[in-house]
Amino acid sequence: MTGNTRDTHQTGSQERWRVFCALELTSSARTRLMEHINRLRQTVPNAAASWSREQNLHLTLKFLGELAPPGVRKLSDAAAAAVTKVSSFQISIEEPGVFPKRGKPRVLWLRVKDETGMLSKLQLRLKEACAREGFAREDRPFHPHLTLARLRKPQGAHTLAETHHQLIFEPVKAEIRELLVIRSELNRDGSKYTVISRHALAAQVDESV
């Protein structure tokens, strides 16, 4: 694989990994998100929710599901191709939201604003690179957001969703410098994420080349 990569050959041909591509947030942005999460937990302590941990906060660009080692290597190759001619950029995290818009709340999130257009460019390049590697193409519109919590039970769900909307979240900027390929392992304590490969964005790109 390309980049700083963990070897998947030793996993055995039968093992499959749940993997996805995501963008890592700066520590300052993660701190601000955790402050909002902690305010929500303190305000509605009885809500049954699975909260995102600080080390797991990230912006997902593409979820692939379970892949065998050869597929994981192809995904890392696609990520390496996607970052070419894409320079580092800033995103703005703001505006609380809830999925679904109607009915029982299930997910709390914050909208990501793509002021430079570079986020959409990177996501499109990743989608095209994955298609060239043989992965299914997704035609769903890209709506970037950061998941803060998944609500497991109705208890306190509506109150928590209303509080999420009412609490003031001041927009925070985050510098994006890398595209990551990540493995997700589910256990009783939540999801464990392991970075498989890192792919650095360019410091500056000459669009005339």
RAHU-V501479 format. One record per residue. RES is the residue in one letter. SS is DSSP state (~ for helix, > for strand, _ for the rest). OMEGA is omega in radians with two decimals (* if undefined). NEAR is the number of other ideal C-beta (glycine too) atoms within 8 Angstrom. Layout:
res = {RES | RES}
ss = {SS | SS}
omega = {OMEGA | OMEGA}
near = {NEAR | NEAR}
This chain:
res = {M | T | G | N | T | R | D | T | H | Q | T | G | S | Q | E | R | W | R | V | F | C | A | L | E | L | T | S | S | A | R | T | R | L | M | E | H | I | N | R | L | R | Q | T | V | P | N | A | A | A | S | W | S | R | E | Q | N | L | H | L | T | L | K | F | L | G | E | L | A | P | P | G | V | R | K | L | S | D | A | A | A | A | A | V | T | K | V | S | S | F | Q | I | S | I | E | E | P | G | V | F | P | K | R | G | K | P | R | V | L | W | L | R | V | K | D | E | T | G | M | L | S | K | L | Q | L | R | L | K | E | A | C | A | R | E | G | F | A | R | E | D | R | P | F | H | P | H | L | T | L | A | R | L | R | K | P | Q | G | A | H | T | L | A | E | T | H | H | Q | L | I | F | E | P | V | K | A | E | I | R | E | L | L | V | I | R | S | E | L | N | R | D | G | S | K | Y | T | V | I | S | R | H | A | L | A | A | Q | V | D | E | S | V}
ss = {_ | _ | _ | _ | _ | _ | _ | _ | ~ | ~ | ~ | _ | _ | _ | _ | > | > | > | > | > | > | > | > | > | _ | _ | ~ | ~ | ~ | ~ | ~ | ~ | ~ | ~ | ~ | ~ | ~ | ~ | ~ | ~ | ~ | ~ | ~ | _ | _ | _ | _ | _ | > | > | > | _ | _ | ~ | ~ | ~ | _ | > | > | > | > | > | > | > | > | > | > | > | ~ | ~ | ~ | ~ | ~ | ~ | ~ | ~ | ~ | ~ | ~ | ~ | ~ | ~ | _ | _ | _ | _ | > | _ | > | > | > | > | > | > | > | > | > | > | > | _ | _ | _ | _ | _ | _ | _ | > | > | > | > | > | > | > | _ | _ | _ | _ | ~ | ~ | ~ | ~ | ~ | ~ | ~ | ~ | ~ | ~ | ~ | ~ | ~ | ~ | ~ | _ | _ | _ | _ | _ | _ | _ | _ | _ | _ | _ | _ | > | > | > | > | > | > | > | _ | _ | _ | _ | _ | ~ | ~ | ~ | ~ | ~ | ~ | ~ | ~ | ~ | ~ | _ | _ | _ | _ | _ | > | > | > | > | > | _ | > | > | > | > | > | > | > | > | > | > | _ | _ | > | > | > | > | > | > | > | > | > | > | > | _ | > | _ | _ | _ | _ | _ | _ | _}
omega = {3.12 | 3.08 | 3.12 | -2.86 | 3.00 | -3.12 | 3.12 | -3.13 | -3.04 | -3.12 | -3.11 | -3.01 | -3.08 | -3.08 | 3.12 | -3.11 | 2.97 | -3.05 | 3.08 | 3.08 | -3.06 | 3.09 | 3.14 | 3.12 | 3.06 | -3.13 | 3.13 | 3.11 | 3.13 | 3.11 | 3.13 | 3.12 | 3.14 | 3.07 | 3.11 | 3.12 | -3.12 | 3.08 | 3.11 | -3.11 | 3.13 | -3.10 | -3.13 | -3.03 | -3.08 | -3.12 | 3.11 | -3.06 | 2.98 | -3.03 | 3.07 | 3.06 | -3.07 | -3.08 | -3.11 | -3.14 | -3.09 | 3.10 | -3.12 | 3.05 | 3.13 | 3.08 | -3.08 | -3.07 | -3.05 | 3.13 | 2.98 | -3.11 | 3.11 | 3.10 | 3.10 | 3.11 | 3.10 | 3.12 | 3.10 | 3.07 | 3.12 | 3.12 | 3.12 | 3.12 | -3.07 | -3.04 | 3.11 | -3.14 | 3.03 | -3.13 | 3.08 | -3.04 | 3.11 | 2.95 | 3.08 | 3.14 | -3.03 | 3.00 | 3.10 | 3.10 | -3.12 | 2.98 | -0.26 | -3.12 | 3.12 | 3.14 | -3.07 | 3.12 | -3.14 | -3.08 | 3.00 | -3.09 | 3.04 | -3.11 | 3.06 | -3.13 | -3.09 | -3.02 | -3.10 | -3.05 | -3.09 | 3.10 | 3.11 | 3.12 | -3.13 | -3.13 | 3.12 | 3.12 | 3.10 | 3.13 | -3.14 | 3.12 | 3.10 | 3.12 | 3.11 | 3.11 | 3.07 | 3.10 | -3.14 | 3.13 | 3.08 | -3.14 | 3.11 | 3.09 | -3.13 | 3.11 | -3.04 | 3.13 | 3.12 | -3.14 | 3.12 | -3.08 | 2.98 | -3.06 | -3.01 | -3.07 | 3.13 | -3.07 | 3.09 | -3.03 | -3.11 | 3.11 | 3.14 | 3.13 | 3.11 | 3.12 | 3.10 | 3.13 | -3.02 | -3.14 | -3.14 | 3.05 | 3.12 | -3.13 | 3.13 | 3.13 | 3.07 | 3.09 | -3.13 | -3.07 | -3.06 | 2.94 | -3.07 | 2.90 | -2.97 | 3.01 | 3.10 | 3.08 | -3.11 | 3.05 | -3.04 | -3.14 | -3.11 | -3.10 | 3.02 | -3.11 | 3.09 | 3.12 | 3.11 | 3.12 | 3.12 | -3.09 | -3.03 | 2.98 | -3.13 | 3.08 | 3.12 | -3.12 | 3.07 | -3.07 | -3.11 | -3.12 | *}
near = {11 | 9 | 11 | 4 | 9 | 7 | 5 | 11 | 5 | 5 | 7 | 5 | 5 | 5 | 8 | 7 | 12 | 10 | 15 | 12 | 14 | 11 | 11 | 8 | 12 | 7 | 6 | 8 | 13 | 11 | 9 | 11 | 17 | 10 | 8 | 12 | 12 | 8 | 9 | 15 | 10 | 6 | 8 | 10 | 6 | 6 | 12 | 9 | 11 | 6 | 8 | 10 | 7 | 9 | 5 | 9 | 12 | 12 | 11 | 8 | 11 | 11 | 5 | 11 | 6 | 6 | 11 | 9 | 12 | 6 | 10 | 15 | 10 | 11 | 16 | 16 | 12 | 14 | 18 | 13 | 10 | 14 | 13 | 7 | 7 | 12 | 9 | 8 | 10 | 9 | 14 | 11 | 15 | 9 | 7 | 11 | 9 | 12 | 8 | 8 | 4 | 3 | 4 | 8 | 13 | 8 | 10 | 15 | 12 | 14 | 11 | 12 | 10 | 10 | 7 | 7 | 7 | 11 | 14 | 9 | 9 | 14 | 12 | 9 | 13 | 15 | 11 | 9 | 13 | 13 | 10 | 8 | 10 | 5 | 11 | 4 | 7 | 6 | 3 | 4 | 3 | 7 | 4 | 10 | 10 | 12 | 9 | 13 | 13 | 8 | 15 | 6 | 6 | 5 | 7 | 10 | 14 | 9 | 9 | 16 | 12 | 8 | 11 | 12 | 8 | 5 | 11 | 3 | 9 | 5 | 8 | 11 | 9 | 12 | 8 | 13 | 7 | 10 | 15 | 15 | 14 | 13 | 10 | 10 | 9 | 7 | 7 | 2 | 3 | 8 | 8 | 8 | 11 | 8 | 10 | 15 | 15 | 9 | 15 | 8 | 14 | 11 | 5 | 5 | 7 | 5 | 5 | 3 | 4}
